[in-house]
Each structure stands twice: as structure tokens, then as C-alpha cells.
């Protein structure tokens, strides 16, 4: 890592950590990296308004223990009310941790806990994300950027740890994100904040930027 000529990633803070931890000296090229990091238009994903009676909450993005599921589920059990449904993507990661999460989730929330153990197509996953109101990613490091960018694009409330590089990245862009100790944790994002986030995401996370970033990587000398 110390001898790499160029380092490319979406978040400047990750590059700073590579310099701090590994002595990286290479040039930094900021890069959206993936198609899943491009803005998603909710009107194209779901042309008709969703009609639902529950507040849908997503916890994590995989069955990796780094999602800190148990802490989040415990916190939600102290806040939650009967109209909440908890969705937990567990389609990859640790099988042992997945079983433990499902057991605890069912004990705390009964049939309002919905483990998602099968992989989905990108289109189907976007439709699922469009049904979420609040998403909690309580990782100790930057993860789940595709999920987070997609949810912000769709006007959803996103909860992150304020100690990680992605929290700083989004707030520096002017995007409003929340933390697990939010007093109104189960209250969806207000319309004004959601619209502000959508506008920023639409202007920043573009396919044109993605293409331009990779061109810079491939043309690096």
C-alpha cells in the first residue's frame, strides 16, 4: 500500500486513513467507483406512490457482524412502536451471525421482524429500498455506500455513526444524515430535508461523474 502509485476511492477520508495507517504516498483520485453509487430516481423505480400503514426500518446491509445488529435491535426495541416493521438484509456474510440476528430479531419484534436471506436483482432491490422509511447502518467503518447513496437519492432517512469517514463525506456535501442517539429515531425524515438531500444527490452522484472519474483513473500517468 505504501508503494502504490495511485489510490482511488469515493471518500477522501478513506485515503487519509490509508496514509495514516499504512504510510500511503500515492496520488488520490476521487471516484464514484460503482454504478450502484449513482443517483436513483424514485419516480422511475416506483411511478406510483406507495400506500402503507407501517414505518419500515432497515437494519444493516449484510450478515457481517460489523453491522452491529444487536446494538441496533436493542436500541429499536426501546423506541419502537407497533406500527414499525424491521427489515434486515442478511443474504451474505456470516451464517452463524445471521442465525443469531434472526433469533434475536424474532424474540424482540415477533412477526414484525423480516430477515432477508436471499439475494435480489438490482431493480428489485431498488424497489425494496423505495419502500423503506429509515435505514440504520451502525458500522464502525465505511460500508454500505451503495445502500446509503440509493436511500438518500430516494429521500429516505439514513442513520450512520458520526465517527466514520462516510458520515463526514455526506455532511461535507450538505447531506443530512442522523445518528443512533437521535431523539426522534423512529420519525422519518421531514419533506424539506429529504428534498434537499435528493437535490444534492442528483447533482453529485451522476453517471457522467462516474465515467469522468474512471477516465481519470485509466489515464493516470
Secondary structure, DSSP 8 states (H G I E B T S, - for coil): -TT-SEEEES-HHHHHHHHHHH---SEEEE---SGGGS---HHHH-SS----SSEEEEE-SSB-GGG-HHHHHHHHHHH--TTEEEEEE-SSB-HHHHHHHHHHHHHHHGGGEEEE-S---HHHHHHHHHT-SEEEE--SSS--HHHHHHHHHTT-EEEE-TTSHHHHHHHHTT---B-TT-TTTTS---HHHHHHHHHHHHHHS-HHHHHHHHHHHHT--
